[in-house]
């Protein structure tokens, strides 16, 4: 039954004399004990050997040279006594060994010997670990180990050849025995078979022993080398941290000393005339005084991005540009000015909220104030036109918007009920229930990219293309912030579905989107802001890998600034949804993104680091560099896509003297390009929506009949009627399939008659060839807002 018991022999047994003698000499202890085998045979007499912390047993003493019946390591073993003669040894997952000695004295001798061997084995393991950590193998030890392993491997090859040889001979002898005539005497053949079997057994035992020796040597040396390597790695990390700390302290003292010297000579910063140099030293003055003593401080570990950034103290001298923006003497924007812009924007957003609250108490009107902000030209916004930049006097009164939506019902997802409803249906007619969705369409989800449009407003005022590109990079990264908690699937738009969002009263932009294709799904969007225009075409491919789902965007985004004419393009990175089948859903964004300026040839290369449990980098990390047309690094960007992005201007580049490859960028102090606005309280009960997301599906008057706000299943889900939403969703999908079949039938009939009949044509966008990227792009026709003012929706299809 899997129980093993040992028994010692009487003291009068001659074998115990050997045991006594062995126990008093050295670390070995040998003798006869009785081992429990099974309920049929009971206890069986076996020869036990205790040596080097290992207890082994054999049937006879003659087997010690070739056949070991079992071995247990006492270092991890538990030794317990049952009665005066019996004791038990267990070692984790291996079967327990039950032993029995002939007398209580003999049992105690064995238990004492094993306890001493166990203590010594533990001490040896601890000392070996200390020795392995404190010493590293030298070249001679490695060569000796390799020679020993090669010798053991040669022995293994020899044993293998002998086993093959004797095995073949044994097989031939057995075959001859089967073919032997019954009249012949089989005794000679049986004797030959026994001899060959004995040779085969001896060779096999030798092979087993050689394998065991090879394995023991390999494992011991492997553990030692691994620990030595780990020790060296930890020592290097500690040394790097010490050097980094000393470097920071040294550079801090150096800066304090330099600032003290110049403070005595220049107590005040005098205003300078345009074009003249300030008497106060700049960063370049410090770095050019003595190139050999140039020092780089505040080393920032950027992971595997391939470069290192360092910061230097920025000069306080500054001047004002024609636009009133503060610029330091080196031509870089002052970080204090950037903080002022951030503070101004925060105050403006706070004022807007107060203004909306006050307007809510004084008037319940919504649509009249919203439409009062349309452009003077009948709502048509042609290229080059801008939404009013609007100071406090020129900006229209902001409309009142809802602060909350209906709380998400506490409804668990019953997968069996979903599968039960799918029985007997065609695969194409099986709808995904709204339980997996959030009450927004994909067109509205794309509009959330505009939440941090103030970044583009600030970028539109810049003259430097490389700095502008750094802000554009921060804007592209900010679009991924809501995905940290948003795991719900947006509604797939119906073909011809649209969505408009007029936020010119607070954000300063107007947004229009249309589902332009159904197979493959594709959406086109256009946004007009304060001095910039953004066009996006969103289409994607997906890969389901069982545990996770990858969404790979394929569309290209085009951003144009009216002031400079800079035209930027980029593609989104891959989004992966983990734990699709089991566990809590979570989202990760990873990959590489290139933002290219087609006018100046500047480029920003961003790397979204994928999450890894074993990585030392901060999760959701993003790093990037901005290069000019000459491939010179001008700005560095770093941060996380769920919290904050910072940028710094590069003033000097130097190659790492240690590696000779990894560049070191000396930068001005970094400034915040973007920082996340976190969702309102109780957001987890409202699908983790942000403030903007809560307002996207708010009912509005005068929108197109194809607007996502009017989609009935989405509205029912938002109101908490999920069962009704599922039925309405099925009706809409059946209607869309019927429409598609009608178009296919019309196309087939037209082809049969030889008529030219085109496919589906979007209402507000036109498919054109885009020469910059050499690809097809859906461009905006600039007609939607004019049609809205006139309430001209004759061209809109009936989709709801």
N, C-alpha and C positions, 0 to 999 in steps of 0.2 A: 504493500500500500504506500510505497514511497518512504517508509520509515527505515532509518539506518541506525543500528545499535552496535557498540563496541564492548568487548569484554576482555579483561586482563586474565592472564593465566595464573595458576597458583605459584607461590614462591618456590615450591619444590621443582617446578618445571625448569629444565636446564636452560631453556631460552631466557628465563628471567635473569640468569646470571649475566648474560650478555647485556641485558637491559640495565642492570645495576651498574655494570662496569661502564657502559656508554653514558649513563647519566652523570657519572662522576668525572668524565673526561671531556673537556671541550663543551661545545654547544649542541652536540648531537645526542639524541635520545632514541634508542631502538628497543623493540620488544614485541612480544606476542600479545594481542588483544582479541576479544571476540566482538564481531560486528554483526548487528542485526541486518539481515538481508530481506526476508519476507516471512509471511506466516507459515509457509510450508517448510522452509529450511531452517527458520529461526536464526540463532546465532551461529556464525561461522568464524573459524579461527583465521586470523590474518596477521601479517607481519607489518608493523607500523614503524615509520621512520620520521623523527622530528629533527629538521635541520633548516637553518637560515630562515626561521619564522614560518616554514611550511610543514604541514603535517601530511604525509603521504602513506598509502598502504598498498601491500602486495599480497598475493595469495601465498607465496613462499619467498624465502630469502633469495632463491635463485632468480626470481623475476626482477630483482632490483636493477639489473643491468639493461633490461629491454622493455618491460611491460609494467607501467604504473597504473593501478586500478582507480586511483582518485587522489586528488590533492586539494587541500583547503588552506587559504592564507589566514594565518592567525592574527594578522594586523587588524583586520576588520571583523574578526570572529567574536562570538559571544559564547563563553564557556560557563555552563551551569551544571550543578550536581543534582541528581534525583534521589538517590539513597546511598547506602554505605558503599555500594560497588558500581553503580551506574552514573554516568555523566553524559551530557549532550553538548555538541558543538554545532553552532549554526552560523552561517555567513551570508546574510542577505537573501538573495533570490535562489541560491543553491540549496539542494535538499539538506536537511539537518542530519548530522551523524550522531547516532546513539551508541555509546560505548559502555562496556562493562568489564571491570577488572575482577580478578579472583578474590581479592581481599580489599578491605577499606584502606589499608596502608598502601597497597599498590595503586589503587585509584588516586590517592592523595599525591603519590609521587608523580603520576602522569599529569594531574591537574596543576601541580606546582610547576613542573617543567614547562607546560604549555603557557601558563601565565607569565613566567619569566621570558619565554621566547616571544610572547606577544608584546610585552613591554619593550624588549630590545628591538623588535621589528618596527614599532612605532617611533622609537628614538632614531633609528636608522633612517626612516622615511623623512623625519623632520630635519635631520642633519644633512641628508642628501639634497633636500630642497634648498636649504641654506647654502650648501656648497655650490649647487647648480646656479643659484642666483648671484653669489658673490664672485664666481669665477666663470670665465668664458673659455670654451675649447680653443686651444691653439692649433696651429697647422699640423704639428706632429700628432696630436691626439686624433684629429680628423683623419689623417692619413692612416694611422694605425687602425682606427675604426673601420675605415673603408676596406683595408686589407683583410680584417677579420670577417667582415660581411661578405667580401668576395670569396674567401676560403669556405665560409659556410654555404654560400650559394653554389660553389663548385661541388661540395659534398652532396647538396640536394640534387644537383644534376646527375651525379654518379648513382645516387640511390634511385633516382627516377629511371635511369637506364637499366639498373639491375631489376627493379620491379617489373618493368616491361618485359625483360628477358625471361625472368622466372615465371611471370604470369603467363606468358605465351607457352612456355614449356609445360606448365601445369594444365593449361587448357588443352594442349595437344594430347597429354597423357589421359585426361578425362575422355577425350574423344576416342582414343584408342580403346579405352576400357568399354565404352558403349558398343564399339564395333567388334569386341572380342567374342569369339565363338563359345558357345556354352560347353563344348567338349574340352576346351582348354582350361588349364589351371589358372585362375585369376590372382593367385597369391603374389606372384612376382610383379604383376601390374599394380596391385594395391600397394606393395612396398615401394615401388617407384613413385607412385602418386604421393605417398606419405612423405617421401624424401623431398620431392619438389614442393609440396605444400609447406614443409618445414623451412626450406630455403626462402620461399615467398614470404612466410610470416616473419622470419628474421630480418629480411630486407625491408619489409614494411615497418617493423618496429624501429629499425635504424633510420628510416625515412621520417617517422614521427618524431624521434628524438632530435634529428637534425633540424626539422621544422621548428620544434620548440626552442632550440638554442638560437636559431636565426631570429625568431619572433622576439625572444627576450632581449637579445642584444639590440635589435631595431627599436623596440619600444623604449628601452632605457635611454638610448642615445637620442631618440626623437624628443622625449620629454625634456632631457637636459638642454638640447639646443633650442627648443621652443621657449623654455624659461629664460635662457640666456638672452635670446632675442627680445623677449618681452622686457627684460631688465634694461637692456640697452635702449629700447624705445622709450621707456619711462624716464631714464636718465636724460635722454636728449630733450624730452618735453620739459622736464624741470629746468634744464640748462637754458632752453629757449625762454621760458618764463622769467628766469632770473636776469638774463641779458636784456629782455624787453623792459623789465622794471627799472634796471639800472639806466637804460637808455632814456626812458621817460624822465627819470629824476635828473639826469645830466642835462637834458635839453630844457627842462623847466628852469633849472638854475641858470643856464645860459641865456634864456629869454629874459628872466628877471634882471640879470646883470645888464644886458643890452638895453632893456627898457629904462633901467635906472640911469644909464649914461645919457641916453637921449632925452630923458625927462628933465635933466638938469639944463640942457641946452635949449630945449623947445618946450616951454611950459604951456604954450597955447598953440592951437592950430589956426594959422592965419588964412583967410580966404584967398584963393589964387585966381588969377585971370585965366580965361580959356586959352589953352595952348601952352601955358607956362608950367614949369615943374615945381612941385612943392619942395621946400627945404627939408621936410621930414623924410627919413629913409624909408624905402619901400622894401617889399619882400625880396625883390631882385637885388637891391643893394646889399642885403644881408648875405644872399647866396653867392654874389659875385665878388665879395671882398677877398675871399680865399677859397678857391674851388676845392683845394685839397682837404680843407676842414669842413666841407659841407656835410650837414648832419640831417638825417631824416628821423622824424619823431612820430610817436603815436601810431605805431604800426597796427594796421587793421587787417585781421585775417579774413580774406575774401574767399576762403575755401579753394576749390579747384578751378576758379575762374581764370587763373593764369596771370594775375598781377597783384600788386600790393599797393595800397594807397596810404599816404602819410599826410598829416596836416601841419601847417605852419601858422604862426601868428600873423594876422592880417593887419596891414597899416590902417590907421584911423583917418588918414587924409582922404578926402572925397570931394567930388564936385557934382554939380547938377547938370544934367543933360538938357537938351532943348525941351524934352517932354516932361521935365521936372523930376526925373528918376535919379536917385542918388547913386553915383558910380565912384569907386575908389580910384586912386591914382593909377592903378594898373589896368583900368578899363573894365573891371568886374563889378557886378552889382553888389552893393553893400548888404551884408546879411541883416544889419539892423533895419535897412529899408524894406527888406523882404519880410521881416517880422512886423513892420508897420503895415505892410499890405495885408498880411494875414489877420492882424488885429482889425484893420478896417473892414475886411470882408466879414469877419465874425460879427462885428458891430452891425454891419449892414443886414446880415441874415437875422440877427436878433431884432432889429428894427422892423424887418418885414413881418416877423411873427407877431410883434406887438400891433403892427398896423392891421394885420389880418384879424386879430382878435377884436380890435376896436371896431373894425368894419362889420364884424359879425354881430356886435351888439347894436349897431345903429341901422343896419340894413340886411335884409335876407336875400338881396339880389346877387346872382352869380354870373349869369351869361352876359349881361349888358356890360359889366366892367371888364370881363375877359375879352370880349370882341372889340372893346374900345381901344385895344392896344394894337390892332392890326395896322399895317402900313398904309400910308396915304394913297397909294396907287391901287386901291380896290382890293388889297390883300395879296396881290401878286408880288413875289419877291424874286427878282431876276438876279443873275450872277453879278456880284459887285455891290449889291445893296446890302444893308446891314440892319439889324434890329437896333432900335434906339439904345444907345449906351446908357442914357437915363440917369442923371443924378437925382437927388431928392426932389427937385422941382419938376424935372421933365418926365420922370417915370410915372406910369399910370398907377392908380390905386390897386393894390393887390387884392385878388378875390379871396373869399373865405374858402378854405379847403378842409376836408374832413381829417381829424386827427387819428381816428381809429376805424376798424372794420369789424364785422361780426366775428366773434371769437370762434376759433376752430373747434368743431364738435369733437368730443372725446369718443371716437369710433375706431375700434380695432379692425384691422384688415383680416378678414377670414379668407385665406387662400383657397380653402376647400369649396366655399360657396362660390367663389369666382370661377374655379375650375368646373364646378357642377353646372353653372350656367352656360359653359362653353361646349358641353357635350352635344354632339349632333350638328354643330354649326360649322360652316366653312371657315377656314383659317383667316381669310380676308375679311370676314364679317364678325370677328371676335373683337369687341371694343375693350380698350384698357379702361378700367373704372376710374372715376375721378378721385378715388381714395389715394392714388399715387400722385395726384396733381396738386398745384397751387392755383388759386383763382386769378391767374394772369395768363395771357397768351404769350407766345414767343415774341410777337411784335412789341408787346409791352415790356417784356424782359429785356429786349435790346435797347429800349428807351432808357433803362436804368444806367446804361453807360454814360448818360449825360448828367448824372448826379453831381459830379465834380467838374462841371463845365467851367467853373471859375478859373481852373488851371489854364484852359485855353484862352480865357479872357485876358489873363496876365501875359500869356505867351504872345498874344496878338499885338501887344504894345512894345515888344522887344525888337531891337534892331539886329542883335547878334543871332545869327542863324543857329550856331551850335548851342547857345543857351536856350534858344527857343526849342530846339530839338530835345534838350533835356526835360523841359516842361511837357512836351508832347509824350515823351516816354513815361513820365509820371502819370499822365492822363490815361494812357493805355493800360498801365498797371492797376490804376484805381478801379477799373471796370470789374476786376475779379474779387474785390473786397466782399460783396454780399454772398459769395459762394461758400464762405466759411461755415455758415449755418443753414443755407438754403439748399436743401436736398430734394425739395418737391419738383416735380416735372411740370413745366408750363404747358398749356394747351397748344396742340399743333394747330396753326391757323388754317382755315379753309382757303381754297383757291379763290383769290379776289378779295380776301379779307383785308381790311385796312385798320390803321390806328393813327390818330393825330394827338398831339400834345402841345398845347400852346402855353408856354411858361415864360412869355416875354415880360410878364409883370414882375417876376421875381428872379428867375434864373437868366432871363434874357435870350431865350432861344425858342424856336418853333421846330417841331419834329413831325414828320410824316413817314409812315411805313406801309408797305403793301406786300402781300404774299403773291409773288409773281410766277411761281411754279409749284407744282404739287409732286411731280415725279421727274427729277429729284426735288425734294422740298427746298425752296429758296425764297428768301425775303430780301427786299431792297428798302433802304432807309435813307432819309435826307434830313439834315439838321442845319438850320441857319442861325448863327449866333452873332455875338458882338464882334464883328471883324473876322469871322471865320465861317467856313462851310465844310460839313462833314458828310460824306456819302459812304455807305457801307452796303455790301452785298453779303448776306450770311447764308451759307450752305455748308453742309458738313457730311462726314462719313463717320460711322460708328463701328466699334469692334467690341463684341461681347466675349469675355474670357472666362466666364463662369463666376469667379469671385468679384470681378470688377468690370465696368463698362467704360470704354474710352470714346470720347467725343473729339473728333479731329476737324476743326473748322477749315473750310476751303476758300471762303470769300476773301476779298481784298477791301481794305478801308482806304479812302482817299480823303485827306484833309488839306484844305487850301486856306491860306491867310491873305486877306484882301490887301493889307498894307505892304507886305514884302513880296507877295506872289509866290511864296514858298509852298511847294506841293509835296506832301508826305504820303507815303503808302506803307502798309504793313498788313500782316496776317496774324490772327490770334493763335495762341499756343494751345496745346492739348489739355483737355479737362478729363480727369478720371474720377469716376464714382466707385468707391470701394464698398465691400460688404453688400453686394447686391442680393445674395441669397440669405446669408445668415449674418447677424450682427447689426450694429448701428451704422447707418450710412454716413460716410464722410467724403469730402471732395478735395481733390488735390489738382493744382494747375502746374504743369511742367512743360519744359521744352525751350526752344530758342526762338527769338523774335528779332527781326531786322526792320528798323524804321528808316526809310531812305528818303532823302530830300532830292527830288529830281531836278531842282533848279541849281542848287549849290553843290550837289553830289556829297553832302554830308551824310553820315550813317550812324545809327545807334544800334549796337548789338546787345540785346538783353538775354540773360539766361535765368529761367525759372527753375530753381533746383528742385528736383523731385524729393518728396519726403522719404526718408530712410530711417529705420529704427536704430541703425548702427552709426549714422552720420553724426559728426560733432557739430555740424553747422546748425544754425537756428532754423526751425521749420518754416516753410513758405518763404524762403529767402530768394531775393532777386538781386542780381548784380548786372552791371552793364557799363559800356564805355561809349562815348560819343567821339567820332573821328571826323576830320574834315576831308576835303577832296584829296589832300596829299597823304591821307591815311595817318595823320598825326592825331594822337589822343588829346582832346581838348576838355572834355568833362568826364567825370565818373559818376555813376548812379548806383545806389545800393539801398537796401532796406528789405521789407517784407510786404507781400501783396495784400496782407490782411490788416496792416497797421499804419505804416509810414514809409515814405520814400524820401531820401535825401540826395542832394547833388552837390558836387564840388568842382570848381574850375581847376584844371591842371596847369601848373606854371613851370614844372620841370619834370623831366623823365630821366631815369637812370636805371641801368641794368643791374640786377642783383649780382653782387660779387661772389656769392656762395654758389648759386646754381648757374650763373652765366646766361640764363634764359629768361627767367621771370622778371618782368620790368617792375620798377618801383616808381609810382607817380607822386610827386610832391604837389599838394593841392592847397588852395585857400580853405579856410574853415567851411565845413559843409553847412548848407541851409536846407530847411524843409521845403520840398517841392509839393508834397501832398501828405495829408494826415486824415485818417478815416473818421467819419462821423458815425457813431455807433447807433444801432436801432433804438427806438423809444422803449420805455418800460412795458413789460408784458408782451414784448415782441414774440416770445416763444408761443404765445396763444394766438398770434396773428400770423402764422406761417413764417415767422422770423423776418417780416417785412421791415424795410427801412421807412423813413418818413415819406420819401418820394414814392416808394412802391405802394404804400397805403393809398396814395392819392391818384395813382395811375388809372384805376378802374372806376373812379368816381363818376357817376352819371353826369352827362353834359348835354346841353341843348345845341341843336344845329349841326351835329356831326353827321358824317356820311352814313347811310343805312347799312354799310358794310363794316362799320367801326366795331372793334372788339368789345367796346362797352355794351353793345347791343346783343352780343352773343348770349342766347338764353341759358345754355348749360353752364357757362362760366358764371353768369349772374346768379343762378340757382345755387351753385356751389358756394359762392361768396356769402350768400344769405343763409347757409347752413342746411339746405335741402339737398343732401347728397344723393339720395335714392332717385328723386325727381331729376337731378342733374344727369345721372347715368342714363335714364331713359331718353332725355332730351339729346344727350350726346350721341346715342345710337341713332336717333332720328336724323340728326344733322349729317352724320356720316353716310347713312343710306341715301340721303338726298344728294350728297356730293357724288356718290358712286353713280346714281342715276343720271346726273348732269354729265358726268364723264362719258357714260355710255351713249348719251345723245350726241355729244360732240364727235365721238368716234364714228357713230352711224352717219352723221352728216359728212364727215371727211371721206368715208368710204363711198358714199353716194356721189359726192363731188368728183372723186377720182374716177369713178365709173363713167361719169358723163364728160370727163376730160376737162373739168373746171378746176381752177386753182383756188384752193381754200386754205387759208393759213390756219395755224393753231391758235392757242389761247394768247390774247394780247392784253397786257396789263393796262389799267386805266390811267395811272398817274406816273408810270415810269416807261422808259423806252430802252430797248436793248441796242447798244451801240458798241463799236470797236474802240477800245481805249488804247491809244498808241504808246503811252508811257510804259505800261506793263504788258503791252501786246496781248491783251485778253479782252473778252467781251464783258461789258459792264452795263447794268441797268441804271440809267441816268434819269434824274428827275425832270419832269416836263414843265415845272413851275406854273401849274394850273389849279392845284387843289384849293389854295386859300381864296383864289378868285371865285371858284365855284361855290365855296362855302358861303362867301358873302352874298352870292346870288341865289343860294340854295338850289343850285343846278346839279342834280344827282341823276340825270337821265342815263348816263353811261354806266352807272353802278349796277352790277349784277345782283340777282336775288339769291342770296346764299343762306339766309337764316329762315 
